[in-house]
Amino acid sequence: MRAFFIKHWLKIAGIAAGTLAGYLYYYYVGCVSGTCPITSNPYRMMIYGAVIGYLFFDMFSQKKSPKKVIETTEQNENKQNDQS
């Protein structure tokens, strides 16, 4: 479980920041008349904020290219064969 959080901490932080930003947008800007379909409901606005936060923070996560993944996999297999 800890490895999961270490690997995906940036995305989790994006979801948390987006949820908070969505609620703050609802609270301070919102929709006074209640006819706005997105901003009149705090839960819906928090979900949209979480999605936007996830997508925004995901841009900064490090992606491994397929070539590096193949090289890393081959190196790990070679190490395991050498140890046997």
C-alpha positions in Angstrom: 0.0 0.0 0.0 2.8 2.4 0.8 4.5 1.7 -2.5 1.2 2.7 -4.3 1.1 6.0 -2.5 4.8 6.7 -3.2 4.3 5.9 -6.8 1.1 7.9 -7.3 1.6 10.7 -4.7 1.4 13.5 -7.3 -1.9 12.3 -8.8 -3.4 11.9 -5.3 -2.2 15.4 -4.4 -3.9 16.7 -7.7 -7.2 15.1 -6.7 -7.0 16.6 -3.2 -6.1 20.0 -4.5 -8.7 19.9 -7.2 -11.4 18.8 -4.8 -10.6 21.7 -2.5 -10.4 24.2 -5.4 -13.8 22.9 -6.6 -15.4 23.5 -3.2 -13.8 26.9 -2.8 -15.1 27.9 -6.3 -18.6 26.7 -5.3 -18.5 28.6 -2.0 -17.1 31.9 -3.2 -18.3 32.1 -6.8 -21.0 29.5 -7.2 -24.4 30.2 -8.6 -26.8 32.5 -6.7 -30.0 31.6 -8.6 -29.4 27.8 -8.4 -30.0 27.3 -12.1 -26.4 26.7 -13.0 -26.1 22.9 -13.5 -22.5 22.5 -12.4 -21.7 25.2 -9.9 -25.0 25.1 -8.0 -24.2 21.7 -6.4 -21.1 21.5 -4.2 -20.6 17.8 -4.8 -20.7 18.1 -8.5 -18.3 21.0 -8.5 -15.9 19.0 -6.2 -15.9 16.1 -8.7 -15.2 18.4 -11.6 -12.4 20.0 -9.6 -10.9 16.6 -8.7 -10.9 15.6 -12.4 -9.3 18.8 -13.5 -6.7 18.6 -10.6 -5.9 15.0 -11.5 -5.4 15.9 -15.2 -3.3 19.0 -14.3 -1.0 17.3 -11.9 -0.7 14.3 -14.2 1.1 16.5 -16.7 4.0 16.8 -14.2 4.4 13.1 -13.4 7.3 11.3 -14.9 6.4 8.9 -17.7 8.7 6.1 -18.6 9.2 5.6 -22.3 8.6 2.1 -23.7 12.3 1.8 -24.5 13.3 2.4 -20.9 10.8 0.0 -19.6 12.1 -2.8 -21.9 15.7 -2.0 -21.0 14.8 -2.1 -17.3 12.9 -5.3 -17.6 15.8 -6.9 -19.5 18.3 -5.7 -16.9 16.2 -7.2 -14.0 15.9 -10.5 -15.8 19.6 -10.6 -16.4 20.3 -9.9 -12.7 17.9 -12.7 -11.6 19.5 -15.1 -14.0 23.0 -14.2 -12.7 21.9 -14.8 -9.1 20.5 -18.3 -9.9 
